[in-house]
Amino acid sequence: MNKNYTREIVVSSTPDEAYKALTTGFNRWWTADCNTVNYAEDKITFKFGPSFWVMRATNLVPGKIVELECIDAHHVHDGLPSSILNEWKGSKLKWEIQKHEEKTKIVLVHEGLVPTLECYEVCERGWDYFFVISLKEYLDTGEGSPFEKEA
């Protein structure tokens, strides 16, 4: 079964605030070591210690959609085989933002992150933490829990 990783959250922020968190606010909830995207074709690098992913913005619709495609990957994780190094390359992150009653619903589909990948379980746990918990906290309270570089 090759079902893409998919989760949704409902937050108290506006669709515009959610869009900002998914373009210029990644450092507030995902990883402190990254840049931002403002326009389609912009590139953003997410660093987690020795691991990094380079994404290209493919579709940005303010208040509605953020889509990124992984164009380079270097995933290092103790206990997992080196075959995970490039598993994200070619995968796509798609966030759909919708007004939901007085709140905002965000649906994340990580197209290509499927259970047959060696990194699936660790990546699923990562998304369940950073998207489901940290992004929600950030959009509900202004304080997320991004990955911080070790000193």
C-alpha positions as CSV (number, residue, x, y, z in Angstrom):
1,M,0.0,0.0,0.0
2,N,1.6,3.3,-1.1
3,K,-0.6,5.8,0.8
4,N,1.0,9.2,1.0
5,Y,1.5,10.7,4.5
6,T,-1.6,12.9,5.1
7,R,-2.7,14.8,8.2
8,E,-4.9,17.8,9.0
9,I,-5.1,20.3,11.8
10,V,-7.6,23.0,12.7
11,V,-6.1,26.2,14.2
12,S,-7.5,29.4,15.5
13,S,-5.4,31.6,13.2
14,T,-6.6,33.1,9.9
15,P,-5.8,31.5,6.5
16,D,-3.4,34.4,5.9
17,E,-1.5,33.7,9.1
18,A,-1.3,30.0,8.3
19,Y,0.1,30.9,4.8
20,K,2.8,33.1,6.4
21,A,3.7,30.2,8.7
22,L,4.1,28.0,5.7
23,T,6.2,30.4,3.6
24,T,8.2,32.8,5.9
25,G,7.6,31.2,9.3
26,F,9.0,27.7,9.1
27,N,11.7,28.7,11.6
28,R,9.0,29.3,14.2
29,W,7.6,25.7,14.1
30,W,9.7,23.3,11.9
31,T,13.4,24.1,12.1
32,A,15.2,27.2,13.2
33,D,17.8,26.6,10.6
34,C,16.1,27.5,7.3
35,N,15.4,30.4,5.0
36,T,12.0,31.5,3.5
37,V,10.0,31.3,0.3
38,N,8.1,34.3,-1.1
39,Y,7.6,33.4,-4.8
40,A,7.2,30.3,-7.0
41,E,10.6,28.9,-7.9
42,D,12.2,30.2,-4.6
43,K,14.4,27.6,-3.0
44,I,14.4,26.9,0.7
45,T,16.8,24.7,2.7
46,F,15.7,22.9,5.9
47,K,18.5,21.8,8.1
48,F,18.3,19.3,11.0
49,G,21.9,18.8,12.2
50,P,23.8,16.9,9.5
51,S,20.5,16.3,7.5
52,F,19.1,18.8,5.1
53,W,16.4,19.0,2.4
54,V,16.3,21.6,-0.4
55,M,12.8,22.4,-1.6
56,R,11.6,24.6,-4.5
57,A,8.3,26.4,-4.2
58,T,6.1,25.2,-7.1
59,N,2.7,26.7,-6.2
60,L,2.0,29.5,-3.8
61,V,-1.5,30.9,-3.5
62,P,-1.8,33.3,-0.5
63,G,-4.2,32.1,2.1
64,K,-4.9,28.9,0.2
65,I,-2.0,26.7,-1.0
66,V,1.7,26.1,-0.4
67,E,3.4,23.4,-2.5
68,L,7.1,22.6,-2.3
69,E,9.1,20.0,-4.3
70,C,12.2,18.3,-2.8
71,I,15.1,18.9,-5.2
72,D,17.9,17.7,-3.0
73,A,18.0,15.5,0.1
74,H,20.7,14.4,2.6
75,H,18.9,12.5,5.4
76,V,21.2,11.0,8.0
77,H,19.6,9.1,10.9
78,D,21.3,6.8,13.4
79,G,20.0,3.3,13.1
80,L,18.6,3.7,9.6
81,P,20.3,2.5,6.4
82,S,22.2,5.0,4.2
83,S,19.5,4.3,1.5
84,I,17.3,6.9,3.3
85,L,19.8,9.6,2.2
86,N,17.8,10.7,-0.9
87,E,14.4,9.2,-0.2
88,W,12.7,12.6,-0.1
89,K,14.1,13.7,-3.4
90,G,11.3,14.2,-5.9
91,S,8.6,14.1,-3.1
92,K,6.2,17.0,-2.7
93,L,4.8,18.8,0.3
94,K,1.3,20.2,-0.3
95,W,-0.5,22.3,2.3
96,E,-4.1,23.2,1.6
97,I,-5.5,26.0,3.7
98,Q,-9.2,26.4,4.2
99,K,-11.5,28.6,6.2
100,H,-13.3,26.2,8.6
101,E,-16.2,27.8,10.5
102,E,-14.4,30.5,12.7
103,K,-11.1,28.6,12.4
104,T,-8.7,27.5,9.7
105,K,-8.1,23.9,8.5
106,I,-4.7,22.9,7.1
107,V,-4.3,19.6,5.2
108,L,-0.7,18.4,4.6
109,V,-0.1,15.7,2.0
110,H,3.6,14.6,1.7
111,E,3.3,13.1,-1.7
112,G,5.9,10.4,-2.0
113,L,6.3,9.8,1.7
114,V,4.8,6.3,1.7
115,P,5.1,3.3,4.1
116,T,7.5,1.4,1.8
117,L,10.3,4.0,2.4
118,E,13.0,3.1,4.9
119,C,12.6,6.5,6.6
120,Y,8.8,6.4,6.7
121,E,8.3,5.7,10.5
122,V,10.8,8.3,11.6
123,C,9.5,10.8,9.1
124,E,5.9,10.1,10.1
125,R,6.8,10.7,13.8
126,G,8.6,13.9,12.7
127,W,5.6,15.3,10.8
128,D,3.3,14.2,13.6
129,Y,5.4,16.3,15.9
130,F,6.3,19.3,13.8
131,F,3.1,19.7,11.8
132,V,0.4,18.2,14.1
133,I,1.8,19.6,17.4
134,S,4.4,22.4,16.8
135,L,2.6,24.2,13.9
136,K,-0.7,24.0,15.6
137,E,0.8,25.4,18.8
138,Y,2.5,28.2,16.8
139,L,-0.8,29.2,15.1
140,D,-2.9,28.9,18.2
141,T,-0.5,30.5,20.7
142,G,2.4,32.2,18.8
143,E,4.9,29.7,20.2
144,G,5.9,26.6,18.3
145,S,8.7,24.1,19.1
146,P,11.0,24.1,16.1
147,F,14.2,21.9,15.9
148,E,17.1,23.9,17.3
149,K,20.7,23.4,16.4
150,E,22.7,21.8,19.2
151,A,25.3,24.1,20.7
